[in-house]
């Protein structure tokens, strides 16, 4: 039985099983890794609504499409379309990938400081190859997650970032992944490997966008290692087209005294799911994870997270917000785990959701799994509409009803957006959010 026949037999949809191109120039360790990935894809079943972790996210539309694997190609688009995606703070510290393939013509790394390696795997040297062999697929769960295994078989390039020990990188670093419209649905498999060395510090922006409104499927995997005493700020933005599918996982490993701050913003895609796993492997670790989803129409945005305290004296905070309009559907499933010997941890989680229409839906499921007895843990979830008393208060001070609703909705989102460390990205997102908020309330008034 061929690999494709085997994958079809095991339940992978035909439209994905046929995306099985030969990938040349792999080193021996990478060929062995891909062989193991094929084996896992064949043995894992494709998720359905009968699976507890997927019961609110129907992948039926994904099954019906026939995808072509993304091939390396030039980006044919007006420079203005690309220029708007460049941050002035990271203009010369960025890697760009088009449909999962490295695009040197749009990348610029000439201001990357000494001690920082920002490259792609197929353009690496011997040191980077050893680094990738040591960490790639060692943190993301290829054994149990079919989409992670599929990415491991299909990725063509890896965005590789390594901050050397004791290096403080003042410039933000930008990883930009662009999907382009095609005549046929296109599958791309972006992969990131990010390592913050001991006592290092950096700010990273990981961004996914579409140029055009063709049907694409982005299956992305990021592995992030924050070593002892290191600090990392990580901003992830997904703003792909409304015909796109986006399924991604981010796995973060924290060593002793590491600090990790993440801000995840979801704006685009017809169907998106981001699975975030943070493991506190060492004592004294801290993480702050904030998320914002702003969706409308018939979009579905699914956020799953597991924050695993596997060592004592750790701290985690999580704030996830969703603004849902029209017939859109948001899902949040956040789990905090504190293992038996992980005493003296402090973990707090909040899911706050705002519905802008009677048809909008949110499924929120915060969870605590506490196996230790000397801990401080709390969680909560709210789902509601704008407060009429607050609207009345603003109207009494001269604002129109629409202006009051716009202001309150924007303020709800701003609590997350204002934490973004890049001024230019923050400004761009403010404009996008305000435009969508105004449009949402204008449409509601017209109806």
C-alpha positions in Angstrom: 0.0 0.0 0.0 1.4 3.4 -1.0 1.8 6.2 1.6 -1.2 8.1 0.1 -3.4 5.0 0.0 -2.5 4.2 3.6 -3.3 7.7 4.7 -6.7 7.6 3.0 -7.4 4.2 4.5 -6.7 5.6 8.0 -9.2 8.5 7.6 -7.2 11.5 6.4 -9.4 13.3 3.9 -8.5 12.7 0.2 -7.9 16.4 -0.2 -5.1 16.3 2.3 -3.8 12.8 1.7 -2.9 13.8 -1.9 -0.6 16.6 -0.6 2.4 14.3 -0.3 5.2 15.7 -2.5 8.8 14.6 -2.4 11.0 17.0 -0.4 14.6 17.0 -1.7 17.8 17.9 0.1 16.8 16.6 3.5 19.6 15.7 5.9 19.6 12.2 7.4 18.1 13.2 10.7 15.3 15.2 8.9 14.5 12.2 6.6 14.2 10.0 9.7 11.9 12.6 11.3 9.6 12.8 8.3 9.4 9.0 8.2 8.2 9.0 11.8 5.7 11.8 10.9 4.2 9.7 8.1 3.8 6.8 10.6 2.0 9.1 13.1 -0.3 10.6 10.5 -1.3 7.2 9.3 -2.2 6.1 12.8 -4.0 9.2 14.0 -7.5 9.9 13.0 -8.8 13.1 11.6 -10.7 15.1 14.2 -14.5 15.2 14.2 -17.2 16.7 16.3 -17.3 13.4 18.2 -13.9 14.3 19.7 -14.3 16.2 23.0 -11.5 18.6 22.1 -13.1 19.4 18.7 -16.9 19.2 19.5 -17.5 22.9 18.8 -15.2 23.1 15.7 -16.6 21.3 12.7 -13.9 20.5 10.1 -16.5 19.3 7.5 -15.8 22.1 5.1 -12.1 21.2 5.2 -12.8 17.7 4.2 -14.7 18.7 1.1 -11.8 20.6 -0.5 -9.0 19.2 -2.6 -5.8 21.0 -1.7 -2.6 21.3 -3.7 0.7 21.4 -1.8 2.3 24.9 -1.8 5.3 25.2 -4.2 8.1 27.8 -4.0 7.1 30.8 -6.1 7.7 34.5 -6.4 5.2 36.8 -4.8 3.4 38.7 -7.5 1.7 41.6 -5.8 2.0 45.4 -5.8 4.8 46.5 -3.4 2.2 48.6 -1.6 0.4 45.4 -0.5 3.6 44.2 1.0 4.9 47.5 2.4 2.0 47.9 4.7 3.0 44.7 6.5 6.5 46.0 7.4 7.0 47.4 10.9 9.5 50.3 11.0 10.9 48.9 14.3 11.7 45.5 12.5 12.3 46.7 8.9 15.7 45.1 8.8 15.1 42.2 11.3 12.5 40.2 9.5 12.1 36.9 7.7 9.3 36.5 5.1 7.8 33.2 3.9 5.3 32.9 1.0 3.1 29.8 1.3 5.5 28.3 3.7 8.6 28.9 1.6 11.4 31.3 2.4 11.2 34.5 0.3 14.7 36.2 0.4 13.5 39.0 -1.9 11.3 40.3 0.9 13.4 39.4 3.9 15.9 41.7 5.5 18.2 40.7 8.3 21.1 43.1 7.9 20.4 44.8 11.3 20.1 41.6 13.2 22.5 42.2 16.2 25.5 40.0 17.0 24.5 37.0 19.0 21.1 36.6 17.3 20.6 34.1 14.6 17.6 34.8 12.4 17.6 32.4 9.4 15.8 29.5 7.7 16.7 25.9 8.0 17.4 25.3 4.3 19.9 28.1 4.4 21.7 27.2 7.6 25.2 26.4 8.6 26.5 23.4 10.5 25.8 25.0 13.9 22.2 25.8 13.1 21.7 22.3 11.7 22.8 20.8 15.0 20.6 23.2 16.9 17.6 22.3 14.7 18.3 18.5 15.1 18.4 18.9 18.9 15.0 20.8 19.2 12.9 20.3 16.1 9.8 18.1 16.8 11.1 17.6 20.4 8.5 19.9 22.0 5.4 19.9 19.7 3.2 16.8 20.2 3.6 15.0 16.9 2.7 11.7 18.6 -0.9 12.6 19.4 -1.7 15.6 17.2 -2.5 14.8 13.5 -2.0 18.3 12.3 1.4 18.6 14.0 2.5 15.3 12.4 1.2 16.5 9.0 3.2 19.7 9.3 6.3 17.8 10.2 6.0 15.7 7.1 5.2 18.6 4.8 7.1 21.7 5.9 9.7 22.9 3.4 11.4 25.6 5.4 11.8 26.4 9.1 12.0 29.9 10.5 14.9 29.6 12.9 15.6 32.1 15.6 18.3 31.7 18.3 19.2 34.3 20.9 22.6 33.4 22.3 23.0 33.4 26.1 23.2 36.8 27.8 22.2 38.6 24.6 19.5 41.3 25.0 18.0 42.0 21.6 16.6 45.5 21.6 15.2 45.4 18.1 11.9 43.5 17.6 12.2 40.4 15.3 9.5 39.8 12.7 8.4 36.4 11.2 5.9 37.1 8.4 4.0 34.3 6.7 2.0 35.2 3.6 -0.6 33.1 2.0 -1.5 33.9 -1.6 -4.7 33.2 -3.5 -4.6 30.4 -6.1 -7.0 29.0 -8.6 -7.1 25.8 -6.6 -7.1 25.5 -2.8 -3.5 25.6 -1.4 -2.0 23.9 1.6 1.1 25.5 3.3 3.0 24.3 6.3 4.9 27.0 8.1 7.2 25.9 10.9 9.0 28.0 13.5 11.8 27.0 15.9 12.5 29.8 18.5 15.2 29.5 21.2 15.9 32.1 23.8 19.3 31.3 25.4 20.1 31.5 29.0 19.6 35.1 30.5 18.7 36.4 27.0 15.8 38.8 26.1 13.9 39.4 22.9 10.6 40.6 21.4 9.1 38.5 18.6 6.2 39.1 16.2 4.8 36.1 14.4 2.3 37.1 11.8 0.0 35.3 9.3 -1.7 37.2 6.5 -3.3 36.6 3.1 -2.9 38.5 -0.1 -6.1 37.9 -2.0 -9.2 36.0 -1.1 -8.5 32.5 -2.5 -9.0 29.4 -0.5 -5.9 28.5 1.5 -5.1 26.2 4.4 -2.3 27.2 6.7 -1.2 24.4 9.0 1.4 26.0 11.3 3.6 24.7 14.1 5.8 26.8 16.4 8.2 25.4 19.0 9.5 27.9 21.5 12.2 27.2 24.1 12.9 29.8 26.8 16.0 28.8 28.7 17.0 29.6 32.3 16.6 33.2 33.2 15.6 34.3 29.7 12.8 36.7 28.9 10.6 36.6 25.8 7.8 38.8 24.5 5.8 37.0 21.8 3.1 38.7 19.7 1.1 36.4 17.3 -1.3 37.9 14.8 -3.5 35.9 12.5 -5.3 38.0 9.8 -5.8 35.7 6.9 -8.6 36.0 4.3 -12.2 35.1 5.1 -11.9 32.1 2.7 -8.9 30.7 4.6 -8.5 27.8 7.0 -5.9 28.3 9.8 -4.9 25.6 12.2 -1.9 26.2 14.4 -0.1 25.0 17.5 2.4 26.8 19.6 4.4 24.8 22.2 6.4 26.8 24.8 8.9 25.3 27.3 10.1 27.4 30.2 13.2 26.6 32.2 14.1 27.9 35.7 13.3 31.6 36.3 12.2 32.1 32.6 9.7 34.8 31.7 7.3 34.5 28.8 4.7 37.0 27.7 2.3 36.2 24.8 -0.3 38.2 23.1 -2.4 36.4 20.5 -4.7 38.3 18.1 -7.2 36.6 15.8 -8.9 38.6 13.2 -9.1 36.5 10.0 -9.8 33.1 8.5 -13.1 31.4 7.8 -12.1 28.8 10.4 -9.2 29.2 12.7 -7.9 27.2 15.7 -4.8 28.0 17.7 -3.6 25.5 20.3 -1.2 26.9 22.9 0.7 24.8 25.3 3.1 26.3 28.0 5.0 24.0 30.2 6.7 25.4 33.3 9.6 22.9 33.5 11.7 24.8 36.0 10.9 26.6 39.3 10.4 30.3 39.5 8.9 30.6 36.0 6.3 33.2 35.0 4.0 33.5 32.0 1.3 36.0 31.0 -0.9 34.9 28.1 -3.4 37.3 26.6 -5.7 36.7 23.6 -8.2 38.7 21.5 -10.5 37.4 18.8 -12.5 39.8 16.8 -14.8 37.9 14.3 -18.0 38.5 12.4 -20.0 37.0 9.5 -19.8 33.2 9.7 -16.2 33.0 11.1 -15.3 30.5 13.6 -12.3 31.1 15.9 -11.2 28.4 18.4 -8.6 28.9 21.1 -7.3 26.0 23.1 -4.7 26.4 25.7 -2.9 24.3 28.4 -0.7 26.0 31.0 1.1 23.2 32.7 2.9 23.9 36.0 5.3 21.0 36.4 7.6 22.7 38.9 7.1 24.8 42.1 7.1 28.5 42.7 5.6 29.4 39.3 3.1 32.1 38.2 0.7 32.3 35.3 -2.0 34.7 34.2 -4.3 34.4 31.3 -6.9 36.8 29.9 -8.7 35.8 26.7 -11.3 38.1 25.1 -13.7 37.5 22.2 -15.8 40.1 20.4 -18.3 38.2 18.2 -20.7 39.8 15.7 -23.3 38.6 13.3 -23.4 34.7 13.0 -19.8 34.2 14.1 -18.8 31.6 16.7 -15.9 31.8 19.2 -14.6 28.9 21.2 -12.3 29.1 24.2 -11.0 26.0 26.1 -8.3 26.9 28.6 -6.9 24.4 31.1 -4.5 25.1 33.9 -2.6 22.1 35.3 -0.7 22.0 38.5 1.2 18.8 39.1 1.5 17.0 42.4 4.9 18.2 43.3 4.5 21.7 41.9 3.7 23.5 45.2 3.4 27.3 45.7 2.2 28.1 42.3 -0.1 31.0 41.5 -2.3 30.6 38.4 -5.2 32.8 37.3 -7.4 32.6 34.2 -10.2 34.8 32.8 -12.3 34.3 29.7 -14.4 37.4 28.8 -16.7 37.5 25.8 -18.7 40.2 24.2 -21.7 39.4 21.9 -22.7 42.2 19.4 -25.6 40.4 17.9 -28.4 37.9 18.9 -27.0 35.3 16.5 -23.4 35.4 17.8 -22.2 32.4 19.8 -19.4 31.7 22.4 -18.5 28.5 24.0 -16.2 29.1 26.9 -14.7 26.3 29.1 -12.1 27.3 31.6 -10.6 24.4 33.5 -8.4 23.7 36.6 -6.7 20.4 37.2 -5.0 20.9 40.6 -3.0 18.0 42.0 -1.0 20.0 44.6 -2.4 21.4 47.8 -0.4 24.6 48.5 -1.4 26.7 45.5 -3.4 29.8 44.6 -5.6 29.1 41.5 -8.7 30.8 40.1 -10.6 31.0 36.9 -13.8 32.5 35.5 -15.8 33.2 32.4 -18.3 35.8 31.3 -20.4 36.1 28.2 -22.7 39.1 27.6 -23.6 42.2 25.7 -22.7 45.8 26.2 -23.8 47.3 29.5 -26.9 49.5 28.9 -26.1 51.5 32.0 -22.6 52.4 30.6 -24.2 53.3 27.3 -26.7 55.5 29.0 -23.9 57.2 31.1 -22.0 58.1 27.9 -25.1 59.3 26.1 -25.8 61.6 29.0 -22.4 63.2 28.3 -23.2 64.0 24.7 -22.3 60.9 22.8 -24.6 59.4 20.3 -25.8 55.8 20.8 -23.5 54.5 18.1 -20.5 56.5 19.4 -21.1 55.1 22.9 -21.3 51.6 21.7 -18.2 52.0 19.5 -16.2 53.4 22.4 -17.2 50.7 24.8 -16.5 47.9 22.3 -13.1 49.4 21.4 -12.2 49.8 25.1 -13.0 46.1 25.6 -10.5 45.1 23.0 -7.9 47.8 23.9 -7.2 46.0 27.2 -5.3 43.4 25.3 -4.0 45.5 22.3 -2.4 48.1 24.5 0.0 45.5 25.9 1.6 45.0 22.5 5.2 46.4 22.7 5.5 47.6 19.1 4.0 51.0 18.6 3.4 50.5 14.8 1.7 47.2 15.2 -0.4 48.6 18.0 -1.4 51.5 15.8 -2.3 49.2 12.9 -4.5 47.0 15.1 -6.2 49.9 16.7 -7.3 51.1 13.2 -8.5 47.6 12.2 -10.4 47.1 15.4 -12.0 50.5 15.3 -13.0 50.1 11.7 -14.7 46.8 12.4 -16.4 48.0 15.5 -17.8 51.0 13.7 -19.0 48.8 10.8 -20.6 46.3 13.2 -22.7 48.9 15.0 -23.6 50.6 11.7 -24.8 47.4 10.3 -26.8 46.7 13.4 -28.5 50.1 13.2 -29.3 49.6 9.5 -30.9 46.2 10.2 
